Amino acid sequence: MKLRYYTLKVIFLGMIFVNISACSSEQAPSFESVNADVLSKITTYEEVASKVLLSGADRISRTGIYPKGVIDDEENEWFLARFDELNLNNGVQVDKEDQIVEFLYWSTGLVSRGQSLVVLKSGLELKDSVFYGNKIKNNSIECRVIKEGWYACLS
């Protein structure tokens, strides 16, 4: 009886895994398509990057702001309207140490468990950044230059 219970449990978990895998089978966009899209909207990307760096926020997303209270509702609405223009489903976050603004462009779901493509605005070369420098060195991320100071990175 126990063997049958465990067999059914394994089958059930296998079905869940197959269904989850099927949901995330979408392929990452090509670097060429990301490059063209970002360059066509570069003015808006620049505005968002500048404003988020000046805001004092670590993260601004469709679900909230961190730390709370650093921007008001009107500024938040401005960011949400720009996210709509850029077709960003999530938002941006800032690496304050290296002054890098990260736009989550595409992902398969949870970034830590799947694939993601981020568009970065950086005053440094990425290899000189603590976080991205290590990821590049360990070959856990592939980054390409969009234009000076702008990168697309797939992990």
C-alpha positions as CSV (number, residue, x, y, z in Angstrom):
1,M,0.0,0.0,0.0
2,K,2.8,2.4,0.9
3,L,4.6,1.6,-2.4
4,R,1.4,2.4,-4.4
5,Y,1.1,5.7,-2.4
6,Y,4.7,6.8,-3.2
7,T,4.3,5.7,-6.8
8,L,1.2,7.9,-7.2
9,K,3.0,10.8,-5.5
10,V,6.0,10.5,-7.8
11,I,3.7,10.4,-10.9
12,F,1.8,13.5,-9.6
13,L,5.0,15.4,-8.9
14,G,6.3,14.4,-12.4
15,M,3.1,15.8,-13.9
16,I,3.5,19.1,-12.1
17,F,7.1,19.3,-13.2
18,V,6.1,18.7,-16.9
19,N,3.4,21.3,-16.6
20,I,5.7,23.9,-15.1
21,S,8.3,23.2,-17.7
22,A,5.8,23.6,-20.5
23,C,4.8,27.0,-19.1
24,S,8.4,28.3,-19.2
25,S,9.4,27.0,-22.6
26,E,9.5,30.5,-24.1
27,Q,12.8,31.3,-25.7
28,A,14.8,34.3,-24.7
29,P,14.7,37.1,-27.2
30,S,17.7,37.5,-29.4
31,F,20.3,40.1,-28.5
32,E,19.7,41.6,-31.9
33,S,16.0,42.2,-31.2
34,V,16.7,43.5,-27.7
35,N,19.3,45.9,-29.1
36,A,16.9,47.2,-31.7
37,D,14.1,47.6,-29.2
38,V,16.2,49.4,-26.6
39,L,17.8,51.7,-29.1
40,S,14.3,52.7,-30.5
41,K,13.3,53.7,-26.9
42,I,16.7,54.9,-25.6
43,T,15.4,58.3,-24.6
44,T,12.8,56.8,-22.3
45,Y,15.3,54.3,-20.9
46,E,17.7,57.2,-20.2
47,E,15.0,59.2,-18.4
48,V,14.0,56.2,-16.2
49,A,17.6,55.4,-15.4
50,S,18.4,59.0,-14.4
51,K,15.3,59.5,-12.4
52,V,15.6,56.2,-10.5
53,L,19.2,57.0,-9.6
54,L,18.2,60.4,-8.2
55,S,15.2,58.9,-6.4
56,G,17.1,57.1,-3.7
57,A,15.1,53.9,-4.4
58,D,16.7,50.5,-4.5
59,R,13.8,49.0,-6.5
60,I,10.7,50.4,-8.2
61,S,8.3,47.8,-9.6
62,R,4.7,47.3,-10.5
63,T,4.2,45.7,-7.0
64,G,5.9,48.4,-4.9
65,I,8.9,50.5,-4.0
66,Y,11.8,49.7,-1.8
67,P,12.5,51.3,0.6
68,K,9.0,52.5,1.1
69,G,8.4,56.2,1.2
70,V,11.3,57.4,-1.0
71,I,9.0,58.4,-3.8
72,D,5.5,59.7,-3.7
73,D,2.4,58.4,-5.6
74,E,2.8,60.9,-8.4
75,E,6.4,59.8,-9.1
76,N,5.4,56.2,-8.9
77,E,2.7,56.8,-11.5
78,W,5.3,58.4,-13.7
79,F,7.5,55.2,-13.4
80,L,4.5,52.9,-14.1
81,A,3.7,54.9,-17.3
82,R,7.3,54.6,-18.5
83,F,7.2,50.8,-17.7
84,D,4.2,50.6,-20.0
85,E,6.0,52.6,-22.8
86,L,9.0,50.2,-22.4
87,N,6.8,47.1,-22.2
88,L,8.4,46.1,-18.8
89,N,6.3,43.8,-16.8
90,N,8.3,44.2,-13.6
91,G,10.5,47.2,-13.1
92,V,13.9,48.4,-12.2
93,Q,16.4,48.0,-9.5
94,V,19.7,49.8,-8.6
95,D,23.1,48.5,-7.6
96,K,24.0,51.7,-5.6
97,E,27.6,50.6,-5.0
98,D,28.3,50.4,-8.8
99,Q,25.6,52.8,-9.9
100,I,24.0,50.3,-12.2
101,V,20.3,50.5,-13.2
102,E,18.9,47.1,-14.0
103,F,15.7,46.8,-16.2
104,L,14.2,43.3,-16.1
105,Y,13.5,42.9,-19.8
106,W,12.4,39.3,-20.0
107,S,12.4,36.2,-17.7
108,T,11.0,32.7,-17.5
109,G,9.5,33.4,-14.1
110,L,11.6,33.5,-10.9
111,V,14.8,35.0,-12.0
112,S,16.8,33.0,-9.5
113,R,15.4,29.7,-10.9
114,G,15.1,30.4,-14.6
115,Q,16.5,32.5,-17.4
116,S,16.4,36.2,-17.5
117,L,17.5,39.0,-19.7
118,V,18.3,42.3,-18.1
119,V,19.1,45.6,-19.8
120,L,21.7,47.6,-17.8
121,K,22.7,51.2,-17.6
122,S,26.2,51.5,-16.1
123,G,28.9,54.1,-15.8
124,L,31.4,51.3,-15.4
125,E,32.5,48.5,-17.7
126,L,30.6,45.5,-16.4
127,K,33.8,43.5,-15.9
128,D,34.7,46.2,-13.3
129,S,31.5,45.8,-11.3
130,V,31.7,43.5,-8.3
131,F,28.4,41.6,-9.0
132,Y,28.5,41.5,-12.8
133,G,32.3,41.1,-12.9
134,N,32.1,37.9,-11.0
135,K,29.2,36.5,-13.0
136,I,31.1,37.3,-16.3
137,K,34.3,35.7,-14.9
138,N,32.3,32.5,-13.9
139,N,30.5,32.4,-17.3
140,S,27.1,32.4,-15.6
141,I,26.0,35.4,-17.6
142,E,26.5,36.6,-21.2
143,C,26.5,40.3,-21.7
144,R,26.7,42.3,-24.9
145,V,27.0,46.1,-25.5
146,I,24.0,47.8,-26.9
147,K,25.7,51.2,-27.0
148,E,28.2,53.0,-24.7
149,G,27.1,52.5,-21.1
150,W,24.2,50.1,-22.0
151,Y,24.3,46.3,-22.0
152,A,22.0,43.4,-22.5
153,C,22.8,40.4,-20.2
154,L,21.3,36.9,-20.4
155,S,21.7,34.5,-17.5
